[in-house]
Structure formats: C-alpha cells, structure tokens
Amino acid sequence: MKKRKPAISVRKAYTRQLYLHNKTMYVLTALSMVLMAVFNLILSWLMQKITDKIAGTEPTPLLTIALWTLAAFV
C-alpha cells in the first residue's frame, strides 16, 4: 500500500498553486470590492437625501441633490 500524504501538505500545495499566477487578480478583486463599498455608501446617502426631500425635511435644494447624483454616477 502507498503511504498517504497528510491533508495539510496537500492543502498547502493546492493553495500555493491557486495563488501562483493569480496575485494580480486578487489585488484587482480587493480594489473592486473597496470601490463597490464606497459606491454603495454614496448610493445610500443619495437615497436618504431624496427621501428626506420628498418628506419635506431636507433643506438642500433639489438642484444640489441632482448635481450630486450626476457626479456620483458619471
């Protein structure tokens, strides 16, 4: 019978192989996750401003909110 390799060494080999040529992709993935988190925060802030404006409690002019929306999505 063949002697089995320990599971830890097999896992390390697979992990090493996975990271071998994918470091650039992992960096790009991390950056895109950060950018999407910022985008989600901006979107929720804009939704809050629009909801407050509709409710009549927001003193910011509608033109300013529209300009912020345009700047956020362009």
Backbone as a ProteinNet text record, in pm:
[ID]
protein_1_A
[PRIMARY]
MKKRKPAISVRKAYTRQLYLHNKTMYVLTALSMVLMAVFNLILSWLMQKITDKIAGTEPTPLLTIALWTLAAFV
[TERTIARY]
82.9	0	87.1	35.7	106.4	76.4	175.5	156.5	86.9	-18	-93.9	-23.2	-31.2	24.9	-70.2	-15.5	-103.5	-189	-309.1	-403.7	-352.9	-276.2	-225.5	-127.4	-37.5	59.4	-9	-111.7	-186.4	-258.7	-319.4	-389.1	-292.1	-174.1	-74.7	-31.9	-15.9	23.3	-85.5	-210.6	-320.4	-332.8	-316.1	-323.6	-211.1	-92.2	22.1	-3.7	-58.2	-88.4	-196.4	-293.8	-401.3	-348.7	-257.2	-203.8	-90.6	-44	76.9	71.4	-29.5	-36.8	-159.3	-218.7	-342.8	-329.4	-210	-194.3	-252.4	-234.6	-289.9	-441.9	-501.4	-647.1	-699.3	-627	-669.5	-660.7	-558.8	-546.6	-660.4	-688.3	-798.4	-932.7	-950.1	-1073.9	-1088.8	-980.7	-986.2	-1016.9	-953.5	-980.2	-1124.4	-1175.1	-1313.4	-1411.3	-1380	-1467	-1469.7	-1355.1	-1349.6	-1427.5	-1408.8	-1480.9	-1632	-1674.2	-1817.7	-1874.6	-1796.6	-1842.8	-1862.1	-1768.2	-1780.4	-1901.3	-1918	-2032.8	-2164.4	-2171.6	-2293.6	-2321.5	-2216.4	-2235.4	-2287.3	-2231.6	-2278.1	-2423.5	-2456.2	-2593.1	-2692.3	-2656.7	-2747.7	-2761.8	-2654.4	-2662.3	-2754.8	-2741.1	-2828.3	-2974.5	-2998.7	-3136.2	-3194	-3111.2	-3156.7	-3191.5	-3106.3	-3132.1	-3261.5	-3282	-3402.8	-3526.7	-3518.4	-3631.9	-3663	-3559.8	-3581.9	-3641.6	-3598.9	-3652.5	-3800.2	-3836.5	-3977.2	-4061.6	-4005.7	-4078.9	-4088.1	-4004.7	-4010.3	-3921.7	-3830.1	-3743.1	-3601	-3574	-3437.8	-3427.1	-3336.3	-3323.2	-3238.3	-3169	-3083.3	-3169.2	-3132.8	-3210.5	-3204.7	-3310.3	-3320	-3210.9	-3172	-3066	-2933.8	-2904.3	-2781.1	-2782.8	-2894.9	-2906.8	-2892.1	-2951.1	-2939.4	-2794.6	-2722.8	-2581.3	-2497.1	-2524.8	-2453.6	-2481.5	-2607.3	-2644	-2571.4	-2567.5	-2497.1	-2348.5	-2288	-2145.1	-2115.8	-2207.9	-2184.5	-2193	-2277.7	-2299.6	-2224.7	-2156.5	-2082.7	-1936.3
-118.5	0	124.5	224.3	351.5	427.5	501.8	585.6	715.1	753.6	873.4	997.9	1105	1232.5	1295.5	1367.7	1437.8	1541.8	1561	1652.8	1795.9	1832.2	1969.6	1998.3	1905.2	1929.6	1933.7	1852.9	1856.5	1990	2036.9	2165.3	2279.5	2275.6	2380.2	2380.3	2263.2	2255.1	2313.2	2280.5	2334.4	2485.5	2533.2	2677.1	2750.2	2697.1	2756.7	2761.5	2655.3	2650.7	2751.8	2770.3	2865.5	3008.3	3042.7	3178.6	3202.4	3100.6	3109.5	3221.9	3227.6	3330.4	3419.5	3421.3	3495.4	3613.6	3654.3	3764.6	3894.7	3919.1	4040.3	4039.9	3925.3	3916.1	3936	3887.3	3907.4	4054.4	4123.4	4266.6	4342.7	4309.6	4375.1	4346.3	4225.5	4190.3	4269.7	4282.7	4359.3	4506.6	4562.8	4702.5	4722.6	4629.7	4644	4630.9	4547.7	4535.8	4666	4729.6	4857.7	4964.5	4968.7	5067.3	5044.8	4921.2	4892.4	4928.2	4911.9	4951.6	5103.2	5177.9	5323.8	5364	5298.4	5327.2	5300.9	5193.2	5161.9	5266.2	5315.8	5422.1	5550.1	5585.1	5704.6	5688.1	5570.6	5545	5552.7	5497.5	5503.6	5647	5725.6	5865.6	5943.9	5918.4	5986.7	5947.2	5820.9	5776.1	5841.8	5859.7	5927.4	6072.9	6140	6280.3	6294.2	6204.4	6211.2	6183.3	6084.8	6053.1	6169.6	6232	6347.8	6464.6	6482.2	6590.7	6567.6	6442.3	6410.1	6431.5	6397	6412.7	6558.2	6644.3	6785.9	6826.7	6740.7	6773.8	6808.3	6806.7	6832.2	6976.2	7056.1	7195.6	7212.8	7107.4	7117.1	7134.4	7229.4	7247.4	7122.2	7102.6	6985.6	6986	7103.2	7112.4	7059.3	7088.1	7038.7	6886.8	6830.4	6684.3	6623.4	6688.4	6638.9	6643.5	6748.7	6758	6651.5	6625.4	6518.7	6383.1	6361.3	6236	6221.9	6328.6	6326.4	6299.8	6363.7	6343.8	6202.3	6143.8	6009.8	5902.1	5919.9	5815.2	5836.2	5947.2	5971.9	5959.4
0	0	0	-69.7	-71.1	56.5	97.6	215.1	172.1	244.3	210.1	262.2	184	227.2	327.8	423.5	518.4	445.3	495.3	430.6	431.2	532.7	542.3	429.9	400.2	293.8	157.7	138.4	12.6	-0.6	108.4	105.6	77.1	136.6	111.6	-34.3	-91.1	-232	-322	-294.2	-373.8	-356.2	-234	-208.9	-281	-275.7	-344.8	-495	-549.7	-692.6	-729.6	-642.8	-668.9	-675.2	-586.9	-581.8	-680.8	-748.7	-829.9	-932.6	-1015.3	-1119.5	-1103.7	-987.5	-967.7	-872.6	-838.3	-742.6	-796.7	-925.4	-985.2	-977.5	-1003	-997.7	-855.6	-756.2	-617.8	-579	-625.6	-597	-664.6	-790.2	-860.7	-794.7	-746.3	-677.4	-548.5	-472.9	-348	-375.5	-478.2	-512.8	-558.9	-637.3	-682.8	-566.8	-468.4	-351.2	-272	-257.8	-186.2	-262.9	-395.2	-475.7	-471.5	-473.9	-466.7	-329.5	-224	-90.7	-84.4	-141	-144.8	-229.2	-342.6	-429.1	-356.6	-281.4	-206.1	-98.5	-33.9	65.4	0.8	-114.1	-185.4	-227.9	-278.3	-322.4	-206.6	-92.2	22.9	73.9	68.9	110.7	17.2	-114.1	-209.6	-190.8	-164.4	-139.9	-15.1	86.9	208.5	178.2	101	66.4	-13.6	-110.1	-192.2	-107.7	-19.5	67.9	161.2	217.3	304.5	226.2	102	19.4	-10.2	-39.3	-66	60.1	176.7	302.8	346.2	287.2	319.4	435.3	477.3	590.5	547.8	418.8	369.7	320.5	380.4	337	210.2	167.6	50	-75.6	-162.2	-286	-374.7	-450	-536.6	-643.4	-690	-790.7	-736.2	-611.2	-549.5	-539.3	-500.9	-493.2	-632.4	-733.1	-870.5	-918.4	-882.8	-922.3	-852.3	-724.3	-652.8	-717	-755.8	-821.3	-954.2	-1031.1	-1159.1	-1139.7	-1041.2	-1015.2	-966.3	-893	-838.7	-945.6	-1043.5	-1142.9	-1273.3	-1288.4	-1413.7	-1393.6
[MASK]
++++++++++++++++++++++++++++++++++++++++++++++++++++++++++++++++++++++++++

